[in-house]
Amino acid sequence: MRKYLLIVIIPVLFSLKSNTIEEIKSFKDCKSCPEMIEIPEGSVYIGSHEEEIGRKKGERNRVKATIEKPFAIAKTEVTLAQFRVFMKESKYKSNVPIRNGEPLIGCNYYDGKSYGYIASHNWENPGYPQREDAPVVCVSWSDAKAYCDWLSKKTGREYRVPSTVEFEYATRAGSSSPWFWGTDPELACDYANVGDRTFSNQFPTRPIFPCTDGYVFTSSVAKFKPNAFGLYDMIGNAWEWTNDCFKNNLDDAPIDGSSYLGTNEECVFRTPKGGSWISGVAWGRTAVRSRDGADYKSFMLGFRVAAEIKK
């Protein structure tokens, strides 16, 4: 018998003003550019209700978000190969975060017992074998923004780090459940690279989903089933930066797709979404969010881009 908490389902609210979900349109501005999926305007519930399985303190309460203008978001996370082109062409130098007056050289890593920065780890070496078509990790929000600025200049289209509302709206693709595939955590490994039984072989003390996806660390992008918008890995594989400054109470945060850009103190931190290959049931949900410094780098944290749709 499955021993999961009762999940209360509320009616799905999702309306499209022009397109239907089945009409997936995409574009690509250059050979090495991310493939972009056009996301239609509409409304959907975001956040989580009090009874939702795994709900974390500080998650957004259920609220209707309305996107008035279509936008585009990358079909997959930015890959190692795509980020490599950026680094080669731009000669970009990443910021080094400071903690307690000391520089944090390298990238944060977890060895099964504790977390800590390792100086020799970086986007090319996160501490585990990395495929060229896997999501780039060990990149900060500042790095993601620099990539978007470079891509904008390269293509003539405005690229950006997506807002938290854009990210959750795109992840849900009309759904109103803890995961875009529904309410069953056993189905996670059909749709996402998450903390699973394979992962548990190396990290036996971590909470997991009750399924097997075959990966301990990151997988190639688009290895699992997409959501209804045709987007891959919106949950799992790598946590993804969003543009929002971190706000403790989200009751008055934007619900129109714009980013929350608050005080200087708040904007020292940004808001990753989506969970990763290390996330169990509680942390690998659509509504979940994290809080990390804008220059923080982690072996489980990457990004994807959003963009304007030219008329």
C-alpha positions, 0 to 999 in steps of 0.5 A: 500500500502506498503511504503518501499524504492525501493531496487535495486537488482544486479545479484547474484554472487555465485559459488561453486567449489565442493559442492552444497548448497543442500548438507548440511553436519554436524558434532558434536564433543561431546554431548554438542558441537555445531552441525557444518555445513560444508560451501563450498568454493565459491564467493559471494557479501558482503556488501551493495550498496548505495541504500539498505534499512536501510543502515548505515554509515560505512557499507562495500561497495559491494565487491566480497568475495572469500572463497578458503577453506571450513570451518564449522560454528555452526548450531545455536548460542551457547546456554545457556546450552552449555555455562553452560557446559563450565563454569562448566568444565573450571572454567572460570572467565570473564574479567570485562570491564573498562570505564572511569577508573571504572569497569562495573559490570554485563551486559548492559540492556535497559528498554525502555528508556535508556541503562545501566549496571546492576550489578545483570545481567549476562549470567545466568540472562540477565534481562528476562526469559531465556530458556536453548536452547536459545542463551547465552547472556551477554557474551563478545568477550573475553568470546566467544574466551575462549569458543572456546579455551576450545572447541578446547582443549576438542575436538582436533579440532580448533574452533574459533570465525568466521571472519566477512567475514565468518559470512556474507558469511555463512549468505548470502548462495548465496543471494545478497539481504538485507536479505537471504530470499530476499527483503521483510521485511514482511517475516522476522518473518518466518526466524528470531526473530527480533523486531516485533509487539510482541516486540513492545508491550513492547518497543513501541518506537523502530523501528520494522519489519512489522510482528509478530514472537511471541517473545519479547526477545530471542527464543529457537534456530532454531525456525525459517526457516534456510537459504540455508546452513541450518543455523538458526538465522543468522539474529536476536535472538542475535547479534553475535560476530565476530573475526574482530577488528573494522575498520572504513573504510573497503575498504582494509579489508580482503575479503578471510575469514580471520579476520582483526586484526589491531592496538592495538587501533582498537582491543580494539573493535570487530565487532558483526554481525546479529542483534537481537530480538531488531533489526528493518529493518535497524539494522536487515540486512545481511550487518549490523555491530556493534562496541563493546569493546572486554569485553563488555556484553549486554543482546542482544549479544551472539555468534556462533563458526566456526571450521576447517574441518579435511581432 
